[in-house]
Amino acid sequence: MNRILKTCGVALAALFIILPLHAKDGIIRGSYVNLRKEAKFNSPIVSKKMRGDTYKILFEEKNWLKVSFADGTEGWLYRTLIEKTGEKKDAVAKDDKKTAASAVTDPKKQASTKSPAKTDKASAKSVEKPVVKKVTAPSEPPATIVEVAGTAEELYNEAIRLYEKKKYTQALEKNQVANKKAPQNAEILNNIGNCQFKLGRIEDALVSWQNALKISPRSGKICNNLGIAFYQLDKNKEAIEYYKKAILFEPDFSDPYYNLASVYGFSGHFEDAVVNYRKFLELSPDSTMKKLAEERIVYCERQIEKNAKKNG
């Protein structure tokens, strides 16, 4: 039986064999993805690319693609976070909400016409491929660390595939072993939190995301996830704080605007809710949440009018 290696870094192959491809088009499907210098998940980030950005595929190496964007930037993208033009859209979580690490929960497709506040917590948006589904109690037994072979990168990538298949317990196990091999990797810790959140272990997810933020303190994705966790725990003050941090660190990341608007609507700050819903729609005009956001804007504006009449 293979032993779990106790290393502080990530064991990666020293040599990659890269074969050129005929240039193909592709498009970013998550809220944003990290464009990396090399074909490995702990490589320096060259740039952050947003949903809808298109690129040319230059090379392919296993699960990585070397791409070129119209602005001249080149780098490597992890395959499951994007798709080639014409391919079936990848089923990646928002939480993503949306990168492999970011997507936590899926949005509700219908809004309540009586009180959007009751649906806000079930429609919070998170995080890369990783938006928010109603959190349910885990249907599987708690995850345990098992002896698993492979490098941290291989385990991390396998965990992403399991997560996309909604096998959250198995994905958690893979991520936990990957964390043993690369304990200072924020993306692995963020994904551990994603799995725990999906299994209904909100407080555990909170701790994992807090630890991830210590390593990557200016991550809008992780801050957004923390906001979702605090919101689910009915700690609106803390949720607002982290949503605002996510916006401060990554002002073009649309999800925290939607989530912040949800908290404001829930707490009766309808003017602030409208401002943030509109900002979300400005950044994500083609979002699947567009209709719901527009319905909530109408609801909040009606509440503003009612309050004005009462006070007038």
C-alpha atoms as a printed R data frame, in Angstrom:
    type eleno elety resid chain resno       x      y       z
1   ATOM     1    CA   MET     A     1   0.000  0.000   0.000
2   ATOM     2    CA   ASN     A     2   1.380  3.382  -0.963
3   ATOM     3    CA   ARG     A     3   2.379  5.711   1.807
4   ATOM     4    CA   ILE     A     4   1.271  9.331   2.038
5   ATOM     5    CA   LEU     A     5   4.383 11.418   1.434
6   ATOM     6    CA   LYS     A     6   5.051 14.111   4.021
7   ATOM     7    CA   THR     A     7   6.494 16.934   1.955
8   ATOM     8    CA   CYS     A     8   6.219 20.695   2.174
9   ATOM     9    CA   GLY     A     9   6.144 21.227  -1.560
10  ATOM    10    CA   VAL     A    10   4.652 19.802  -4.693
11  ATOM    11    CA   ALA     A    11   6.499 17.017  -6.517
12  ATOM    12    CA   LEU     A    12   6.228 17.822 -10.204
13  ATOM    13    CA   ALA     A    13   7.695 16.229 -13.308
14  ATOM    14    CA   ALA     A    14  10.881 17.960 -14.361
15  ATOM    15    CA   LEU     A    15  10.225 17.620 -18.072
16  ATOM    16    CA   PHE     A    16   7.099 18.249 -20.121
17  ATOM    17    CA   ILE     A    17   6.717 17.028 -23.679
18  ATOM    18    CA   ILE     A    18   4.616 19.626 -25.458
19  ATOM    19    CA   LEU     A    19   3.156 19.050 -28.882
20  ATOM    20    CA   PRO     A    20   1.985 22.027 -30.996
21  ATOM    21    CA   LEU     A    21  -1.646 22.130 -32.081
22  ATOM    22    CA   HIS     A    22  -3.331 23.910 -34.937
23  ATOM    23    CA   ALA     A    23  -4.612 27.161 -33.422
24  ATOM    24    CA   LYS     A    24  -8.127 26.779 -32.059
25  ATOM    25    CA   ASP     A    25 -10.476 29.217 -30.402
26  ATOM    26    CA   GLY     A    26 -11.667 28.953 -26.835
27  ATOM    27    CA   ILE     A    27 -13.667 30.988 -24.334
28  ATOM    28    CA   ILE     A    28 -13.521 31.529 -20.571
29  ATOM    29    CA   ARG     A    29 -16.663 30.167 -18.879
30  ATOM    30    CA   GLY     A    30 -15.979 30.829 -15.203
31  ATOM    31    CA   SER     A    31 -16.237 34.218 -13.476
32  ATOM    32    CA   TYR     A    32 -12.508 34.382 -13.967
33  ATOM    33    CA   VAL     A    33  -9.579 31.997 -14.286
34  ATOM    34    CA   ASN     A    34  -5.897 32.301 -13.507
35  ATOM    35    CA   LEU     A    35  -3.541 32.423 -16.486
36  ATOM    36    CA   ARG     A    36  -0.334 30.824 -15.231
37  ATOM    37    CA   LYS     A    37   3.300 31.096 -16.320
38  ATOM    38    CA   GLU     A    38   3.802 27.327 -16.408
39  ATOM    39    CA   ALA     A    39   1.592 24.241 -16.699
40  ATOM    40    CA   LYS     A    40   1.234 23.608 -12.978
41  ATOM    41    CA   PHE     A    41  -1.268 24.876 -10.441
42  ATOM    42    CA   ASN     A    42   1.283 26.527  -8.129
43  ATOM    43    CA   SER     A    43   2.986 28.439 -10.941
44  ATOM    44    CA   PRO     A    44   2.985 32.283 -10.785
45  ATOM    45    CA   ILE     A    45  -0.163 33.941 -12.122
46  ATOM    46    CA   VAL     A    46   0.440 35.946 -15.302
47  ATOM    47    CA   SER     A    47  -3.041 37.444 -15.496
48  ATOM    48    CA   LYS     A    48  -6.671 36.886 -14.483
49  ATOM    49    CA   LYS     A    49  -9.030 36.361 -17.397
50  ATOM    50    CA   MET     A    50 -12.743 37.051 -17.117
51  ATOM    51    CA   ARG     A    51 -15.838 35.208 -18.323
52  ATOM    52    CA   GLY     A    52 -16.293 35.649 -22.073
53  ATOM    53    CA   ASP     A    53 -12.632 36.348 -22.898
54  ATOM    54    CA   THR     A    54 -11.549 34.437 -25.986
55  ATOM    55    CA   TYR     A    55  -8.160 32.960 -26.792
56  ATOM    56    CA   LYS     A    56  -6.155 30.863 -29.258
57  ATOM    57    CA   ILE     A    57  -4.827 27.481 -28.169
58  ATOM    58    CA   LEU     A    58  -1.110 27.197 -28.959
59  ATOM    59    CA   PHE     A    59  -0.024 24.014 -27.186
60  ATOM    60    CA   GLU     A    60  -1.534 21.228 -25.141
61  ATOM    61    CA   GLU     A    61   0.083 19.348 -22.254
62  ATOM    62    CA   LYS     A    62  -2.068 16.757 -20.467
63  ATOM    63    CA   ASN     A    63  -4.746 18.790 -18.640
64  ATOM    64    CA   TRP     A    64  -3.189 22.168 -19.491
65  ATOM    65    CA   LEU     A    65  -3.458 24.427 -22.522
66  ATOM    66    CA   LYS     A    66  -1.017 27.146 -23.524
67  ATOM    67    CA   VAL     A    67  -3.084 29.992 -24.922
68  ATOM    68    CA   SER     A    68  -2.777 33.487 -26.367
69  ATOM    69    CA   PHE     A    69  -5.305 36.283 -25.791
70  ATOM    70    CA   ALA     A    70  -6.130 39.237 -28.022
71  ATOM    71    CA   ASP     A    71  -4.300 41.609 -25.658
72  ATOM    72    CA   GLY     A    72  -1.066 39.718 -26.301
73  ATOM    73    CA   THR     A    73  -0.851 37.870 -22.993
74  ATOM    74    CA   GLU     A    74   0.155 34.214 -23.106
75  ATOM    75    CA   GLY     A    75   0.131 31.535 -20.463
76  ATOM    76    CA   TRP     A    76  -1.335 28.231 -19.321
77  ATOM    77    CA   LEU     A    77  -4.959 27.471 -18.425
78  ATOM    78    CA   TYR     A    78  -6.193 24.361 -16.671
79  ATOM    79    CA   ARG     A    79  -8.484 22.507 -19.072
80  ATOM    80    CA   THR     A    80 -11.544 22.043 -16.808
81  ATOM    81    CA   LEU     A    81 -11.782 25.775 -16.145
82  ATOM    82    CA   ILE     A    82 -12.355 26.726 -19.773
83  ATOM    83    CA   GLU     A    83 -13.767 25.242 -22.945
84  ATOM    84    CA   LYS     A    84 -13.007 25.208 -26.616
85  ATOM    85    CA   THR     A    85 -15.476 26.945 -28.876
86  ATOM    86    CA   GLY     A    86 -18.240 24.512 -29.776
87  ATOM    87    CA   GLU     A    87 -17.550 22.093 -26.911
88  ATOM    88    CA   LYS     A    88 -20.208 21.265 -24.367
89  ATOM    89    CA   LYS     A    89 -20.000 23.630 -21.401
90  ATOM    90    CA   ASP     A    90 -18.014 22.180 -18.514
91  ATOM    91    CA   ALA     A    91 -20.042 21.345 -15.420
92  ATOM    92    CA   VAL     A    92 -17.932 23.219 -12.901
93  ATOM    93    CA   ALA     A    93 -19.101 24.372  -9.584
94  ATOM    94    CA   LYS     A    94 -19.251 28.843  -8.878
95  ATOM    95    CA   ASP     A    95 -18.922 27.966  -6.439
96  ATOM    96    CA   ASP     A    96 -17.917 29.006  -8.008
97  ATOM    97    CA   LYS     A    97 -19.539 30.624  -8.636
98  ATOM    98    CA   LYS     A    98 -16.648 29.331 -10.505
99  ATOM    99    CA   THR     A    99 -12.951 28.337 -10.740
100 ATOM   100    CA   ALA     A   100 -12.072 24.880  -9.632
101 ATOM   101    CA   ALA     A   101 -11.488 26.339  -6.224
102 ATOM   102    CA   SER     A   102 -13.993 29.090  -6.193
103 ATOM   103    CA   ALA     A   103 -17.337 27.744  -6.945
104 ATOM   104    CA   VAL     A   104 -19.250 26.880  -3.827
105 ATOM   105    CA   THR     A   105 -22.975 26.734  -4.486
106 ATOM   106    CA   ASP     A   106 -25.480 27.025  -7.304
107 ATOM   107    CA   PRO     A   107 -28.092 29.793  -7.671
108 ATOM   108    CA   LYS     A   108 -31.802 29.119  -7.310
109 ATOM   109    CA   LYS     A   109 -33.493 29.489 -10.653
110 ATOM   110    CA   GLN     A   110 -36.676 31.085  -9.333
111 ATOM   111    CA   ALA     A   111 -37.157 34.130  -7.138
112 ATOM   112    CA   SER     A   112 -39.803 34.535  -4.488
113 ATOM   113    CA   THR     A   113 -42.249 37.295  -5.417
114 ATOM   114    CA   LYS     A   114 -43.174 37.720  -1.766
115 ATOM   115    CA   SER     A   115 -39.796 38.064  -0.115
116 ATOM   116    CA   PRO     A   116 -36.500 37.652  -1.933
117 ATOM   117    CA   ALA     A   117 -34.807 37.651   1.434
118 ATOM   118    CA   LYS     A   118 -35.929 34.058   1.936
119 ATOM   119    CA   THR     A   119 -34.157 32.908  -1.201
120 ATOM   120    CA   ASP     A   120 -30.996 34.976  -0.888
121 ATOM   121    CA   LYS     A   121 -29.066 32.471   1.190
122 ATOM   122    CA   ALA     A   122 -29.894 29.725  -1.253
123 ATOM   123    CA   SER     A   123 -28.765 31.838  -4.217
124 ATOM   124    CA   ALA     A   124 -25.500 33.283  -2.977
125 ATOM   125    CA   LYS     A   125 -22.833 33.110  -5.632
126 ATOM   126    CA   SER     A   126 -19.340 31.865  -4.973
127 ATOM   127    CA   VAL     A   127 -16.279 31.418  -5.993
128 ATOM   128    CA   GLU     A   128 -14.297 29.558  -9.864
129 ATOM   129    CA   LYS     A   129 -16.059 27.163 -11.562
130 ATOM   130    CA   PRO     A   130 -17.420 26.959  -7.988
131 ATOM   131    CA   VAL     A   131 -23.063 30.019  -7.179
132 ATOM   132    CA   VAL     A   132 -25.183 28.662  -4.288
133 ATOM   133    CA   LYS     A   133 -27.535 25.677  -3.914
134 ATOM   134    CA   LYS     A   134 -29.444 25.093  -0.750
135 ATOM   135    CA   VAL     A   135 -27.086 23.432   1.675
136 ATOM   136    CA   THR     A   136 -28.201 19.984   2.681
137 ATOM   137    CA   ALA     A   137 -26.966 17.622   5.321
138 ATOM   138    CA   PRO     A   138 -24.300 15.255   4.061
139 ATOM   139    CA   SER     A   139 -25.707 12.094   2.539
140 ATOM   140    CA   GLU     A   140 -22.383 10.323   2.893
141 ATOM   141    CA   PRO     A   141 -20.277  9.479   5.958
142 ATOM   142    CA   PRO     A   142 -17.576 12.007   6.995
143 ATOM   143    CA   ALA     A   143 -14.433 11.884   4.908
144 ATOM   144    CA   THR     A   144 -11.359 10.165   6.272
145 ATOM   145    CA   ILE     A   145  -7.779 10.402   5.103
146 ATOM   146    CA   VAL     A   146  -6.810  7.312   3.136
147 ATOM   147    CA   GLU     A   147  -3.499  6.292   1.673
148 ATOM   148    CA   VAL     A   148  -3.433  7.695  -1.835
149 ATOM   149    CA   ALA     A   149  -0.583  7.742  -4.342
150 ATOM   150    CA   GLY     A   150   0.244 10.673  -6.579
151 ATOM   151    CA   THR     A   151   1.698 14.157  -6.419
152 ATOM   152    CA   ALA     A   152  -0.184 17.049  -4.864
153 ATOM   153    CA   GLU     A   153  -0.959 18.380  -8.329
154 ATOM   154    CA   GLU     A   154  -2.353 15.045  -9.521
155 ATOM   155    CA   LEU     A   155  -4.520 14.724  -6.409
156 ATOM   156    CA   TYR     A   156  -5.689 18.319  -6.760
157 ATOM   157    CA   ASN     A   157  -6.715 17.767 -10.381
158 ATOM   158    CA   GLU     A   158  -8.489 14.505  -9.540
159 ATOM   159    CA   ALA     A   159 -10.343 16.264  -6.724
160 ATOM   160    CA   ILE     A   160 -11.610 18.843  -9.205
161 ATOM   161    CA   ARG     A   161 -12.976 16.118 -11.467
162 ATOM   162    CA   LEU     A   162 -14.687 14.404  -8.523
163 ATOM   163    CA   TYR     A   163 -16.144 17.710  -7.343
164 ATOM   164    CA   GLU     A   164 -17.610 18.366 -10.772
165 ATOM   165    CA   LYS     A   165 -19.265 14.945 -10.594
166 ATOM   166    CA   LYS     A   166 -20.739 15.939  -7.194
167 ATOM   167    CA   LYS     A   167 -18.681 13.283  -5.417
168 ATOM   168    CA   TYR     A   168 -17.863 15.676  -2.613
169 ATOM   169    CA   THR     A   169 -16.683 13.156  -0.018
170 ATOM   170    CA   GLN     A   170 -14.180 11.589  -2.408
171 ATOM   171    CA   ALA     A   171 -13.080 15.020  -3.622
172 ATOM   172    CA   LEU     A   172 -12.525 16.074  -0.012
173 ATOM   173    CA   GLU     A   173 -10.337 13.035   0.616
174 ATOM   174    CA   LYS     A   174  -8.172 13.791  -2.413
175 ATOM   175    CA   ASN     A   175  -7.829 17.438  -1.425
176 ATOM   176    CA   GLN     A   176  -6.895 16.546   2.143
177 ATOM   177    CA   VAL     A   177  -4.095 14.257   0.979
178 ATOM   178    CA   ALA     A   178  -2.943 16.919  -1.502
179 ATOM   179    CA   ASN     A   179  -2.874 19.359   1.412
180 ATOM   180    CA   LYS     A   180  -0.583 16.992   3.326
181 ATOM   181    CA   LYS     A   181   1.850 17.129   0.428
182 ATOM   182    CA   ALA     A   182   1.502 20.879  -0.228
183 ATOM   183    CA   PRO     A   183   0.305 22.419   3.075
184 ATOM   184    CA   GLN     A   184   0.869 26.035   2.030
185 ATOM   185    CA   ASN     A   185  -1.287 25.991  -1.093
186 ATOM   186    CA   ALA     A   186  -4.291 28.322  -0.885
187 ATOM   187    CA   GLU     A   187  -6.119 26.738  -3.825
188 ATOM   188    CA   ILE     A   188  -6.121 23.294  -2.229
189 ATOM   189    CA   LEU     A   189  -7.386 24.735   1.070
190 ATOM   190    CA   ASN     A   190 -10.046 26.687  -0.787
191 ATOM   191    CA   ASN     A   191 -11.214 23.517  -2.515
192 ATOM   192    CA   ILE     A   192 -11.307 21.682   0.811
193 ATOM   193    CA   GLY     A   193 -13.668 24.400   2.006
194 ATOM   194    CA   ASN     A   194 -15.786 24.014  -1.125
195 ATOM   195    CA   CYS     A   195 -16.222 20.282  -0.481
196 ATOM   196    CA   GLN     A   196 -17.026 20.802   3.198
197 ATOM   197    CA   PHE     A   197 -19.586 23.448   2.287
198 ATOM   198    CA   LYS     A   198 -21.292 21.113  -0.167
199 ATOM   199    CA   LEU     A   199 -21.445 18.441   2.539
200 ATOM   200    CA   GLY     A   200 -23.215 20.852   4.876
201 ATOM   201    CA   ARG     A   201 -20.169 21.346   7.106
202 ATOM   202    CA   ILE     A   202 -20.343 25.139   7.054
203 ATOM   203    CA   GLU     A   203 -18.180 25.814  10.102
204 ATOM   204    CA   ASP     A   204 -15.456 23.466   8.831
205 ATOM   205    CA   ALA     A   205 -15.557 25.230   5.468
206 ATOM   206    CA   LEU     A   206 -15.224 28.561   7.255
207 ATOM   207    CA   VAL     A   207 -12.023 27.412   8.965
208 ATOM   208    CA   SER     A   208 -10.571 26.054   5.711
209 ATOM   209    CA   TRP     A   209 -11.270 29.308   3.877
210 ATOM   210    CA   GLN     A   210  -9.822 31.356   6.723
211 ATOM   211    CA   ASN     A   211  -6.629 29.293   6.518
212 ATOM   212    CA   ALA     A   212  -6.556 29.733   2.743
213 ATOM   213    CA   LEU     A   213  -6.905 33.493   3.147
214 ATOM   214    CA   LYS     A   214  -3.880 33.591   5.457
215 ATOM   215    CA   ILE     A   215  -1.813 32.229   2.564
216 ATOM   216    CA   SER     A   216  -3.493 34.342  -0.125
217 ATOM   217    CA   PRO     A   217  -4.759 37.413   1.788
218 ATOM   218    CA   ARG     A   218  -5.893 39.373  -1.269
219 ATOM   219    CA   SER     A   219  -7.953 36.648  -2.941
220 ATOM   220    CA   GLY     A   220 -11.381 37.932  -3.926
221 ATOM   221    CA   LYS     A   221 -12.519 34.378  -4.544
222 ATOM   222    CA   ILE     A   222 -11.708 33.227  -1.017
223 ATOM   223    CA   CYS     A   223 -13.184 36.383   0.545
224 ATOM   224    CA   ASN     A   224 -16.385 35.794  -1.409
225 ATOM   225    CA   ASN     A   225 -16.563 32.225  -0.124
226 ATOM   226    CA   LEU     A   226 -16.070 33.440   3.454
227 ATOM   227    CA   GLY     A   227 -18.916 35.894   2.930
228 ATOM   228    CA   ILE     A   228 -21.170 33.040   1.836
229 ATOM   229    CA   ALA     A   229 -20.230 30.956   4.876
230 ATOM   230    CA   PHE     A   230 -20.934 33.803   7.311
231 ATOM   231    CA   TYR     A   231 -24.228 34.526   5.531
232 ATOM   232    CA   GLN     A   232 -25.291 30.906   5.922
233 ATOM   233    CA   LEU     A   233 -24.448 31.185   9.630
234 ATOM   234    CA   ASP     A   234 -26.675 34.311   9.908
235 ATOM   235    CA   LYS     A   235 -23.682 36.547  10.552
236 ATOM   236    CA   ASN     A   236 -24.600 39.308   8.136
237 ATOM   237    CA   LYS     A   237 -22.112 41.869   9.453
238 ATOM   238    CA   GLU     A   238 -19.191 39.527   8.782
239 ATOM   239    CA   ALA     A   239 -20.669 38.484   5.425
240 ATOM   240    CA   ILE     A   240 -20.839 42.113   4.289
241 ATOM   241    CA   GLU     A   241 -17.269 42.682   5.450
242 ATOM   242    CA   TYR     A   242 -15.887 39.844   3.341
243 ATOM   243    CA   TYR     A   243 -18.006 40.596   0.285
244 ATOM   244    CA   LYS     A   244 -16.644 44.155   0.387
245 ATOM   245    CA   LYS     A   245 -13.100 42.816   0.688
246 ATOM   246    CA   ALA     A   246 -13.689 40.578  -2.334
247 ATOM   247    CA   ILE     A   247 -14.816 43.627  -4.321
248 ATOM   248    CA   LEU     A   248 -11.859 45.685  -3.081
249 ATOM   249    CA   PHE     A   249  -9.333 43.035  -4.110
250 ATOM   250    CA   GLU     A   250 -11.013 42.090  -7.397
251 ATOM   251    CA   PRO     A   251 -13.409 44.866  -8.499
252 ATOM   252    CA   ASP     A   252 -14.257 43.119 -11.787
253 ATOM   253    CA   PHE     A   253 -15.351 39.897 -10.033
254 ATOM   254    CA   SER     A   254 -19.153 40.032 -10.342
255 ATOM   255    CA   ASP     A   255 -20.273 37.422  -7.780
256 ATOM   256    CA   PRO     A   256 -19.609 39.389  -4.575
257 ATOM   257    CA   TYR     A   257 -21.759 42.251  -5.881
258 ATOM   258    CA   TYR     A   258 -24.692 39.859  -6.245
259 ATOM   259    CA   ASN     A   259 -24.083 38.336  -2.831
260 ATOM   260    CA   LEU     A   260 -23.669 41.718  -1.157
261 ATOM   261    CA   ALA     A   261 -26.944 42.849  -2.727
262 ATOM   262    CA   SER     A   262 -28.612 39.733  -1.312
263 ATOM   263    CA   VAL     A   263 -27.498 40.574   2.230
264 ATOM   264    CA   TYR     A   264 -28.621 44.170   1.883
265 ATOM   265    CA   GLY     A   265 -32.006 43.059   0.567
266 ATOM   266    CA   PHE     A   266 -32.352 40.564   3.409
267 ATOM   267    CA   SER     A   267 -31.597 43.257   5.997
268 ATOM   268    CA   GLY     A   268 -33.888 45.886   4.460
269 ATOM   269    CA   HIS     A   269 -31.213 48.140   2.914
270 ATOM   270    CA   PHE     A   270 -32.983 48.193  -0.421
271 ATOM   271    CA   GLU     A   271 -31.132 51.171  -1.952
272 ATOM   272    CA   ASP     A   272 -27.776 49.477  -1.388
273 ATOM   273    CA   ALA     A   273 -29.198 46.221  -2.724
274 ATOM   274    CA   VAL     A   274 -30.278 47.881  -5.985
275 ATOM   275    CA   VAL     A   275 -26.854 49.502  -6.469
276 ATOM   276    CA   ASN     A   276 -25.059 46.171  -6.125
277 ATOM   277    CA   TYR     A   277 -27.527 44.179  -8.229
278 ATOM   278    CA   ARG     A   278 -27.039 46.726 -11.007
279 ATOM   279    CA   LYS     A   279 -23.268 46.484 -10.702
280 ATOM   280    CA   PHE     A   280 -23.526 42.704 -10.946
281 ATOM   281    CA   LEU     A   281 -25.580 42.993 -14.138
282 ATOM   282    CA   GLU     A   282 -23.110 45.515 -15.541
283 ATOM   283    CA   LEU     A   283 -20.238 43.070 -15.061
284 ATOM   284    CA   SER     A   284 -22.203 39.940 -16.033
285 ATOM   285    CA   PRO     A   285 -24.856 41.007 -18.568
286 ATOM   286    CA   ASP     A   286 -25.229 37.451 -19.872
287 ATOM   287    CA   SER     A   287 -25.318 35.717 -16.488
288 ATOM   288    CA   THR     A   288 -27.834 32.953 -15.832
289 ATOM   289    CA   MET     A   289 -28.713 35.035 -12.752
290 ATOM   290    CA   LYS     A   290 -29.753 38.020 -14.872
291 ATOM   291    CA   LYS     A   291 -33.508 37.423 -14.650
292 ATOM   292    CA   LEU     A   292 -33.409 36.814 -10.904
293 ATOM   293    CA   ALA     A   293 -31.299 39.928 -10.311
294 ATOM   294    CA   GLU     A   294 -33.714 42.020 -12.392
295 ATOM   295    CA   GLU     A   295 -36.701 40.661 -10.451
296 ATOM   296    CA   ARG     A   296 -35.035 41.541  -7.164
297 ATOM   297    CA   ILE     A   297 -34.271 45.046  -8.371
298 ATOM   298    CA   VAL     A   298 -37.987 45.502  -9.109
299 ATOM   299    CA   TYR     A   299 -38.881 44.133  -5.668
300 ATOM   300    CA   CYS     A   300 -36.396 46.391  -3.871
301 ATOM   301    CA   GLU     A   301 -37.545 49.471  -5.807
302 ATOM   302    CA   ARG     A   302 -41.135 48.735  -4.760
303 ATOM   303    CA   GLN     A   303 -40.031 48.560  -1.143
304 ATOM   304    CA   ILE     A   304 -38.205 51.859  -1.525
305 ATOM   305    CA   GLU     A   305 -41.404 53.463  -2.887
306 ATOM   306    CA   LYS     A   306 -43.483 52.029  -0.045
307 ATOM   307    CA   ASN     A   307 -41.049 53.339   2.543
308 ATOM   308    CA   ALA     A   308 -41.038 56.757   0.878
309 ATOM   309    CA   LYS     A   309 -44.839 56.947   1.051
310 ATOM   310    CA   LYS     A   310 -44.823 55.954   4.714
311 ATOM   311    CA   ASN     A   311 -42.242 58.572   5.587
312 ATOM   312    CA   GLY     A   312 -43.788 61.207   3.314
